[in-house]
Amino acid sequence: MKAQRAMRSGELHSSKNLLRLIALGALLLAFLLRAYRLDHQELRGDEAFGYFFVQRTYAGMIEATVALAEPHPVGSYFVLKPWLSLAGDGEFALRFPSVWFGVLAVALTLRLALRLGFRRATALLATLLLALSPYAVWHSQDARMYSMSMALTVAAVWLGVETLQRQRSRWGLAYVAVAWLALHTHYYAAFALAALTFFVATRALFVPNARSSLARWLMWQTIVAALYLPWLLSVAGIIGSYGGNGDSPDFWSMAQRSLSVFAVGEMAPAEQRTAWAVAAGLLLAIAVLRLGAGSPTDRRTLWLLICYFALPVLIIWWSAWERPIFNERYLAVSAPAFALLIAAAFDGRRFSGPREPLLRGAALLLLAALLAGMTLSLYRHYADPAYSKTRGWRDLAAALERFSAGLPAEQVRIAQNFPDPTLWYYYRGAVEHIVLPPGPHDEAGARAAVDALAKAGVRRILLPLQPAANWDDRDLAVAALAQSPYDRVDEERVGVWPLLLYAGQPSPRVEKEINALFENGFLLHGVSGLEEQQVVPGGLLTFTLVGMRPPGDVGALKLSVQLLNDDGALATQQDLPLTEWRRGDGRTMTRNYGLRLPAELPPGGYRLIAVLYDPTIEGLPRIRTMDGAELVELATFRIEE
């Protein structure tokens, strides 16, 4: 007898060790998937906003939340600030807290599954599903609060279950603390807490034995509410007035999008999402069938998971009826419940007869399909640029560095037609930036801002043009610059943006007189803007030419400005028709030029020359000066080794 008990004890001990080993493997997998290529994709706008938001003091963050009507509480920012002071502000460091909370959510899901009475294999399956979840991985690689919210809400649900089952104050106090933290991480954590209360209240209504726990549970929820009330009162206006960052789908669209994103994330092609939603729905139906036909404990677990999964989603959908606020990222609190329900398709009652193998076979096929879909989505997330957050911010920052070089920083400005903070995370150069227009749809403000640049002596403006329907829907930035002393001298496609390059000489002063009179009567009077300017390989050379119109029509005449090396070989050039020059007083005319410099410019001497020619005549003959010269020298430069 003792030998049998010892054998059973040894088997149980071995089983527990195996469970721990597999659980550790699942957690390691969760960590590797979340840390892999963590800094490969660029930050998105919300991530960059969080980085700049935490540059304030703790008190400053609270004040800014109210002043800026920031629609999220400060909990995640309070965690991020000290972490960045230790780890630095690189993309990996910025996102790593989300990795940690993502792994914590996986671990807590296992703990919750075991507390709910799942078989060990089923609990491990739920853990593995959340570890592999493309939706959870994406948010664990995003420097926002959604991964933290997921971890804290699943912790609150677990502690809530412990409080209900153990009826001990220490569990209740732990629940209160975690619930309070969850509410300070994301306001929608309240929906998970509401789901718990709904579960307790409905059980008390229909199960007499459960009524004794209702009053005590409401006490704990009242404590949470009382502790949270001061913050809630200070931000009530923000929560109520938030306009939303999503849409208002109908019920079936909401159901399809929610099930699909929980199943395979947002990296699945749009045409496949309905199929994935159906597969997930069928697995959920099998879970409901098994647990619903099982023991009273199974049915209690089923009702809790339905409340935990469905109520937050439905409340978020309902709140989007009046404003476009439905967004898949807001559903993060329900992701662990989805994993638990999918795993429950393999738990609960075993049916007799042919139904059991049919049900199990269908569940296995659906699970295999789901795992395949998860794997493909993860591959797209890591390797397919079409599903990447990356838009070209790093390339844009490098281009701005190149095109701002050559002039003193105070003579250059970077303008944005939308105040996207991501650029300022990536561009760390000395050039100041402005927002143009300075406010949403502010036409007068845009013109005033450009006038201020001219008065400040700014000679070069770099404008990465973003789609900005809610800020610059009528190209006000481009229009304001078109009505200013600045000319668009070049344009380059960088990432998803056209980068517009403007140059101008705000002062009418001619820095160097040329006074070259051409045979047709055109006078090249002088050049401005080359003082203090250097030739930087890969950069831009900008300047202003001043001339006098010829007595007759300029026709198709073009003035070509060319950069030649010591051997007379052409390095770069820009040809502009005289018809595009600006008219001034009398016959005066001006034009701003911008020469794109090659990335490879060997050391040595260079000459900047001007050539006048008629492109309509065969052979493009040059028009000579009255001195018989075919070209006019504007300036010389030297590139040192």
C-alpha positions in Angstrom: 0.0 0.0 0.0 2.8 2.4 0.9 4.6 1.5 -2.2 1.5 2.3 -4.3 1.1 5.6 -2.6 4.7 6.4 -3.1 4.4 5.4 -6.8 1.4 7.7 -7.2 3.2 10.5 -5.4 6.2 10.1 -7.7 4.0 10.1 -10.8 2.2 13.2 -9.6 5.5 14.9 -8.8 6.8 13.9 -12.3 3.6 15.2 -13.9 3.9 18.5 -12.1 7.6 18.8 -13.2 6.6 18.1 -16.8 3.9 20.8 -16.6 6.4 23.3 -15.3 8.8 22.4 -18.0 6.3 22.7 -20.8 5.0 26.0 -19.2 8.5 27.4 -19.1 8.9 26.4 -22.8 5.7 28.2 -23.7 6.9 31.3 -21.8 10.3 31.2 -23.5 8.6 30.9 -26.8 6.4 33.9 -26.0 9.4 35.9 -25.0 11.4 35.0 -28.2 8.4 35.8 -30.5 8.0 39.2 -28.8 11.7 40.1 -28.6 12.5 38.9 -32.1 13.2 41.8 -34.5 11.7 44.1 -31.8 13.5 47.2 -33.3 13.2 46.1 -36.9 10.0 48.1 -37.7 9.9 51.8 -37.2 7.8 53.5 -34.6 4.3 54.5 -35.4 2.9 57.9 -34.4 1.3 56.8 -31.2 4.6 55.2 -30.0 6.5 58.4 -30.8 3.9 60.4 -28.9 4.4 58.2 -25.9 8.2 58.8 -26.0 7.8 62.5 -26.0 5.0 62.5 -23.5 7.3 60.8 -20.9 9.9 63.5 -21.3 7.8 65.5 -18.8 8.0 65.1 -15.0 5.4 62.9 -13.4 3.4 65.9 -12.3 3.8 67.3 -15.8 2.4 64.1 -17.3 -0.7 64.4 -15.2 -1.1 68.1 -16.1 -0.6 67.4 -19.8 -3.2 64.6 -19.8 -5.8 67.1 -18.8 -4.4 70.0 -20.8 -4.0 68.0 -24.0 -7.1 65.9 -23.5 -4.9 62.8 -23.8 -7.5 59.9 -24.0 -5.4 57.4 -22.0 -4.5 57.4 -18.3 -0.9 57.8 -17.1 -0.1 54.3 -15.8 1.9 53.1 -18.8 3.7 56.4 -19.0 4.7 56.2 -15.4 6.2 52.7 -16.1 8.0 53.8 -19.3 9.7 56.9 -17.9 12.0 55.3 -15.3 12.7 52.4 -17.7 13.9 54.7 -20.4 16.2 56.5 -18.0 17.9 53.2 -17.4 17.7 51.5 -20.8 18.0 54.5 -23.2 15.5 55.6 -25.8 16.2 53.3 -28.7 13.3 51.4 -30.3 14.2 48.2 -28.6 14.3 49.8 -25.2 11.1 51.8 -25.9 9.1 48.6 -26.7 10.7 46.2 -24.2 8.2 46.9 -21.4 5.4 45.8 -23.8 7.4 42.5 -24.3 7.6 41.9 -20.6 3.9 42.6 -20.0 3.0 40.4 -23.0 4.9 37.5 -21.5 3.3 38.2 -18.1 -0.1 38.0 -19.7 0.8 34.5 -21.1 1.9 33.3 -17.7 -1.2 34.7 -15.9 -3.4 33.0 -18.5 -2.0 29.7 -17.5 -2.6 30.5 -13.9 -6.2 31.5 -14.5 -6.8 28.4 -16.6 -5.6 26.1 -13.8 -7.6 28.1 -11.2 -10.7 27.6 -13.4 -10.2 23.8 -13.3 -9.0 23.2 -16.8 -7.0 20.0 -17.4 -3.3 20.6 -17.5 -3.1 19.9 -21.2 -6.0 22.3 -21.9 -4.4 25.0 -19.7 -1.1 24.6 -21.6 -2.9 24.8 -24.9 -4.5 28.1 -23.9 -1.0 29.4 -22.8 0.5 28.3 -26.1 -2.3 30.0 -28.1 -1.8 33.3 -26.4 2.0 32.9 -26.8 1.6 32.4 -30.5 -1.2 34.9 -31.0 -0.2 37.4 -33.8 -2.5 39.9 -32.2 -0.8 39.6 -28.8 2.6 39.5 -30.4 1.9 42.7 -32.4 0.8 44.6 -29.2 3.8 43.2 -27.3 6.0 44.8 -30.0 4.2 48.1 -29.7 5.3 50.8 -27.3 1.8 51.5 -26.1 -0.3 50.4 -23.1 -2.3 47.6 -24.7 0.0 44.8 -23.7 0.2 46.1 -20.2 -3.6 46.4 -20.1 -3.9 42.8 -21.2 -1.6 41.6 -18.5 -3.3 43.6 -15.7 -6.8 42.7 -16.7 -6.1 39.0 -16.8 -4.4 39.4 -13.4 -7.5 41.2 -12.1 -9.7 38.4 -13.4 -7.6 35.7 -11.8 -7.4 37.6 -8.5 -11.2 38.2 -8.7 -11.8 34.4 -9.1 -9.5 33.8 -6.2 -11.4 36.4 -4.1 -14.7 34.8 -5.0 -13.6 31.2 -4.2 -11.4 31.8 -1.2 -13.3 34.6 0.4 -10.2 36.0 2.1 -9.3 39.7 2.5 -5.8 39.4 1.3 -7.1 38.2 -2.1 -9.6 40.9 -2.2 -7.0 43.6 -1.4 -4.7 42.1 -4.1 -7.6 42.3 -6.6 -8.3 45.9 -5.6 -4.7 46.9 -6.1 -4.4 45.3 -9.6 -7.8 46.5 -10.7 -6.8 50.0 -9.7 -3.6 49.7 -11.7 -5.4 48.3 -14.7 -7.8 51.3 -14.7 -4.8 53.7 -14.7 -3.4 51.8 -17.7 -6.4 51.9 -20.0 -10.0 53.1 -19.4 -11.4 50.1 -21.2 -10.0 47.8 -18.4 -13.3 48.9 -16.7 -15.1 46.6 -19.1 -13.3 43.5 -17.9 -14.1 44.5 -14.3 -17.7 45.1 -15.3 -17.7 41.6 -16.9 -16.7 40.1 -13.6 -19.4 41.9 -11.7 -22.0 40.9 -14.3 -20.8 37.3 -13.9 -21.2 37.5 -10.1 -24.6 39.2 -10.3 -26.1 36.8 -12.8 -24.9 33.8 -10.8 -26.4 35.3 -7.7 -29.7 35.8 -9.6 -29.9 32.2 -10.8 -27.8 30.2 -8.3 -29.0 30.6 -4.7 -25.8 29.2 -3.3 -23.8 32.0 -5.0 -25.8 34.9 -3.5 -23.8 35.1 -0.4 -20.7 36.2 -2.3 -22.4 39.1 -4.1 -22.4 41.6 -1.3 -18.8 41.0 -0.5 -17.8 41.3 -4.2 -19.7 44.6 -4.5 -17.7 45.8 -1.5 -14.4 45.1 -3.2 -15.7 46.8 -6.4 -16.9 49.8 -4.4 -13.4 50.2 -2.9 -11.9 50.1 -6.4 -14.4 52.7 -7.6 -13.7 54.9 -4.5 -9.9 54.8 -5.1 -10.3 55.6 -8.8 -13.0 58.3 -8.4 -10.6 61.3 -7.9 -8.8 60.5 -11.2 -12.1 59.8 -13.0 -13.6 63.1 -12.0 -10.5 65.0 -13.3 -10.7 63.4 -16.7 -14.5 62.8 -17.1 -14.7 65.5 -19.7 -11.9 63.9 -21.8 -13.5 60.5 -21.8 -16.9 61.9 -22.7 -15.7 64.1 -25.5 -13.1 61.8 -27.1 -14.0 61.7 -30.8 -12.6 58.3 -31.5 -9.9 56.8 -33.7 -11.8 54.1 -35.5 -15.2 53.5 -37.0 -18.8 52.4 -36.2 -19.3 49.0 -37.8 -22.6 47.0 -37.8 -22.9 43.9 -35.6 -21.8 41.4 -38.2 -18.9 43.4 -39.3 -17.8 43.9 -35.7 -18.1 40.1 -35.0 -16.1 39.2 -38.2 -13.4 41.7 -37.4 -13.1 40.7 -33.7 -13.0 37.0 -34.3 -10.6 37.3 -37.2 -8.2 39.6 -35.3 -8.1 37.3 -32.2 -7.6 34.3 -34.4 -4.8 35.5 -36.8 -4.2 39.1 -36.0 -4.4 42.0 -38.4 -1.7 40.6 -40.7 -4.2 38.3 -42.6 -5.3 39.5 -46.1 -8.7 41.2 -46.0 -10.3 38.6 -48.3 -9.4 35.8 -45.8 -10.7 37.4 -42.7 -14.2 36.1 -42.9 -12.9 32.5 -43.3 -10.7 32.9 -40.2 -13.7 34.4 -38.3 -15.8 31.4 -39.2 -13.1 29.0 -38.1 -12.7 30.7 -34.8 -16.5 30.9 -34.3 -16.8 27.1 -34.9 -14.1 26.4 -32.3 -15.9 28.7 -29.8 -19.2 26.9 -30.6 -17.5 23.5 -29.8 -16.2 25.0 -26.5 -19.6 26.2 -25.6 -21.1 22.8 -26.4 -18.5 20.9 -24.3 -18.5 23.1 -21.3 -22.3 23.8 -21.5 -23.0 20.0 -21.4 -20.4 19.4 -18.6 -20.5 19.7 -14.9 -21.8 22.6 -12.9 -18.2 23.8 -12.6 -17.7 23.6 -16.4 -20.9 25.7 -16.9 -19.7 28.2 -14.3 -16.4 28.5 -16.1 -18.1 28.8 -19.5 -20.3 31.7 -18.2 -17.3 33.5 -16.7 -15.3 33.2 -20.0 -18.2 34.3 -22.1 -18.6 37.4 -19.9 -14.9 38.0 -19.9 -14.6 37.6 -23.7 -17.9 39.0 -25.1 -18.9 41.9 -22.7 -15.8 44.1 -23.3 -16.1 43.6 -27.1 -19.9 44.4 -27.1 -19.5 47.4 -24.8 -16.8 48.9 -27.1 -19.0 48.2 -30.1 -22.0 49.7 -28.4 -20.0 52.8 -27.5 -19.1 53.3 -31.2 -22.7 53.8 -32.2 -22.6 57.5 -31.7 -18.9 58.1 -32.5 -16.2 56.3 -34.6 -14.5 54.6 -31.7 -14.4 50.9 -32.6 -10.8 49.8 -33.2 -9.3 46.3 -32.9 -6.5 47.5 -30.7 -9.1 48.4 -28.0 -10.1 44.7 -27.7 -6.8 43.6 -26.1 -8.5 42.9 -22.7 -10.5 40.0 -24.3 -7.5 38.3 -26.0 -6.7 35.9 -23.0 -10.4 34.9 -22.7 -10.4 34.0 -26.4 -7.4 31.7 -26.0 -9.0 30.1 -23.0 -12.3 29.5 -24.9 -10.5 28.0 -27.9 -8.6 25.7 -25.7 -11.9 24.7 -23.9 -13.0 23.1 -27.2 -10.8 20.2 -26.0 -12.1 20.2 -22.4 -15.4 19.7 -20.7 -17.8 16.8 -21.4 -16.8 13.8 -23.6 -19.8 12.7 -25.6 -20.7 9.0 -26.2 -21.2 7.5 -29.6 -20.0 8.8 -32.9 -20.4 12.5 -31.8 -17.2 12.5 -29.8 -14.8 11.5 -32.6 -16.6 13.8 -35.0 -16.4 16.7 -32.6 -12.8 16.1 -31.7 -11.8 15.6 -35.3 -13.5 18.9 -36.3 -11.8 20.7 -33.4 -8.4 19.3 -34.3 -8.8 20.3 -38.0 -9.9 23.8 -37.0 -7.1 24.2 -34.5 -4.5 23.0 -37.1 -5.9 25.6 -39.5 -5.8 28.3 -36.9 -2.2 27.5 -36.0 -1.2 27.6 -39.6 -2.9 30.9 -40.0 -1.1 32.2 -36.9 2.2 31.1 -38.3 1.6 32.8 -41.7 0.5 36.0 -39.9 3.7 36.0 -37.8 5.8 35.5 -40.9 4.0 38.5 -42.5 4.5 40.6 -39.4 8.2 39.9 -39.3 9.1 39.8 -43.0 6.4 41.3 -45.3 6.8 45.1 -45.7 3.1 45.3 -46.8 2.1 44.5 -43.2 4.8 46.6 -41.5 4.5 49.7 -39.5 7.6 51.0 -41.3 6.8 53.9 -43.6 10.3 55.3 -44.2 10.9 57.5 -41.2 14.6 56.4 -41.0 15.2 57.2 -44.7 13.3 60.5 -44.3 15.5 61.5 -41.3 18.6 60.6 -43.3 17.4 62.6 -46.3 16.6 65.6 -44.1 20.1 65.4 -42.7 21.6 65.4 -46.2 19.5 68.1 -47.7 19.9 70.5 -44.7 23.7 70.2 -44.8 25.8 72.9 -46.4 24.1 75.8 -44.8 24.2 77.0 -41.2 21.3 75.3 -39.3 19.6 78.6 -38.6 19.1 79.2 -42.3 17.2 76.0 -42.8 13.8 74.8 -41.6 12.0 71.5 -41.7 8.2 72.0 -42.1 5.5 69.4 -41.5 2.0 69.8 -42.8 0.8 67.6 -39.9 2.3 67.5 -36.4 3.4 63.9 -36.5 5.9 63.3 -33.6 7.5 60.3 -35.2 9.8 62.4 -37.4 11.2 64.1 -34.4 12.0 60.8 -32.8 14.1 59.8 -35.8 15.5 63.2 -36.8 17.9 64.4 -34.1 19.7 67.1 -36.1 20.2 70.8 -35.3 17.6 72.2 -37.8 14.5 73.6 -36.2 11.1 72.4 -37.4 7.7 74.1 -37.8 4.2 72.9 -38.4 2.7 74.4 -41.6 -0.1 75.3 -41.2 0.4 75.8 -37.5 -3.2 74.8 -36.7 -5.8 72.6 -38.4 -6.8 74.2 -41.7 -5.3 77.5 -40.7 -4.7 79.3 -44.1 -3.8 82.7 -42.6 -1.5 81.1 -40.1 0.3 79.2 -42.8 1.0 82.4 -44.7 2.1 84.2 -41.6 4.5 81.4 -40.7 6.1 81.5 -44.1 6.5 85.3 -43.9 8.1 84.8 -40.5 10.6 82.4 -42.1 11.5 84.9 -44.7 12.0 87.7 -42.1 14.3 85.3 -40.1 16.6 84.9 -43.1 15.7 81.2 -43.8 17.1 80.2 -47.1 16.0 76.5 -47.4 12.8 74.7 -46.4 12.3 71.0 -46.5 8.7 69.8 -46.6 7.8 66.1 -46.3 4.2 66.1 -47.5 1.9 63.8 -45.5 -1.8 63.0 -46.2 -3.5 65.1 -43.5 -7.2 65.4 -44.1 -7.8 66.5 -40.5 -5.0 69.2 -40.6 -4.1 70.3 -44.1 -6.9 69.1 -46.4 -6.3 71.8 -49.0 -2.5 71.7 -49.4 -2.2 74.9 -47.4 1.5 74.4 -46.8 2.3 74.1 -50.5 0.0 77.1 -51.3 1.6 79.3 -48.7 5.1 78.5 -50.0 4.0 79.1 -53.6 3.0 82.7 -52.7 6.3 83.4 -50.9 9.9 84.3 -52.0 10.6 80.5 -52.0 10.6 78.3 -55.1 10.3 74.5 -55.2 13.7 73.6 -56.5 13.5 69.8 -56.3 11.4 66.8 -55.1 12.4 63.3 -53.9 10.2 60.4 -53.0 11.3 59.1 -49.6 9.3 56.2 -48.0 5.6 57.1 -48.5 6.2 60.8 -48.7 7.2 63.3 -51.4 9.9 65.4 -49.9 9.6 68.9 -51.4 12.7 71.1 -51.4 12.3 74.9 -51.4 15.0 77.6 -51.7 14.8 81.4 -51.5 16.8 84.5 -50.8 14.6 86.6 -48.5 16.9 89.6 -48.8 17.0 91.4 -52.2 20.7 92.0 -51.7 23.0 90.6 -54.5 26.0 89.0 -52.8 28.1 88.7 -55.9 27.7 90.8 -59.0 28.1 89.0 -62.4 26.8 91.6 -64.9 27.1 89.2 -67.8 25.2 90.6 -70.8 24.2 88.0 -73.4 23.8 88.6 -77.1 20.0 88.5 -76.9 19.9 91.2 -74.3 19.4 89.1 -71.2 21.6 90.4 -68.3 22.7 88.0 -65.6 23.1 90.6 -62.8 24.3 88.5 -59.9 24.0 85.6 -57.5 22.9 85.4 -53.8 22.9 82.6 -51.2 26.3 81.1 -51.8 27.9 82.8 -48.9 28.6 80.4 -46.0 27.4 77.5 -48.1 29.5 74.4 -48.6 29.3 71.7 -51.2 28.3 68.5 -49.4 28.2 65.2 -51.4 24.6 63.8 -51.6 23.2 67.2 -50.4 21.8 70.3 -52.1 23.3 73.5 -53.4 20.8 76.3 -53.3 21.1 79.9 -54.5 19.3 82.8 -56.2 20.1 84.3 -59.5 19.1 87.8 -60.4 18.7 89.0 -64.0 17.2 91.6 -66.3 14.7 90.5 -69.0 15.8 91.0 -72.6 13.9 93.6 -74.6 12.0 91.0 -76.5 10.1 87.8 -75.6 12.2 85.2 -73.7 10.5 82.4 -75.7 11.8 79.0 -74.7 15.2 80.1 -73.4 16.6 78.2 -70.5 19.4 79.1 -68.1 21.4 76.0 -67.1 23.5 76.0 -64.0 26.2 73.4 -63.9 28.8 72.2 -61.4 32.0 71.1 -63.2 35.1 69.5 -61.7 38.7 70.7 -62.4 38.7 68.6 -65.6 35.5 70.3 -66.9 33.5 67.1 -66.3 29.8 67.7 -65.4 28.9 66.7 -61.8 25.3 68.0 -61.7 23.1 70.6 -63.4 19.7 72.2 -63.3 18.0 73.8 -66.3 15.1 76.2 -65.9 13.2 78.2 -68.5 13.3 82.0 -68.1 9.5 81.9 -68.2 9.6 80.4 -64.7 11.7 83.3 -63.3 9.9 85.7 -61.0 9.2 89.2 -62.3 10.3 92.1 -60.1 10.4 95.8 -60.5 10.9 96.9 -64.1 12.8 94.3 -66.1 14.2 92.6 -62.9 13.7 88.9 -62.6 14.9 86.3 -60.1 14.9 82.5 -59.7 15.9 80.2 -56.9 18.0 77.1 -58.0 18.7 73.9 -56.2 21.3 71.5 -57.5 21.1 67.9 -56.3 24.7 66.9 -55.6 25.9 63.4 -56.3 26.6 61.1 -53.4 30.1 60.6 -54.7 32.0 63.9 -55.3 35.8 63.3 -55.4 38.0 65.8 -53.6 39.2 68.7 -55.6 38.1 72.0 -57.1 34.7 72.7 -58.7 33.2 75.6 -60.7 29.6 76.7 -60.7 28.8 78.0 -64.2 25.7 79.4 -66.0 24.8 78.7 -69.6 22.0 80.3 -71.7 20.6 78.2 -74.6 17.5 77.7 -76.7 16.2 74.1 -76.4 14.0 74.5 -79.5 17.1 74.7 -81.8 18.8 71.5 -83.0 22.1 71.0 -81.2 21.1 73.3 -78.3 23.5 76.0 -79.3 24.6 78.3 -76.4 23.9 82.0 -76.5 27.2 83.8 -76.0 27.8 86.9 -73.9 28.8 90.2 -75.5 32.3 89.2 -74.6 32.0 86.1 -76.7 32.0 83.6 -73.8 29.8 80.5 -73.9 29.5 80.3 -70.1 29.6 82.5 -67.0 31.3 81.5 -63.9 29.2 82.0 -60.7 31.4 80.6 -58.0 34.2 78.1 -57.2 34.3 75.5 -54.4 36.8 73.0 -53.1 36.1 69.7 -51.5 38.9 68.6 -49.2 39.9 65.0 -48.6 
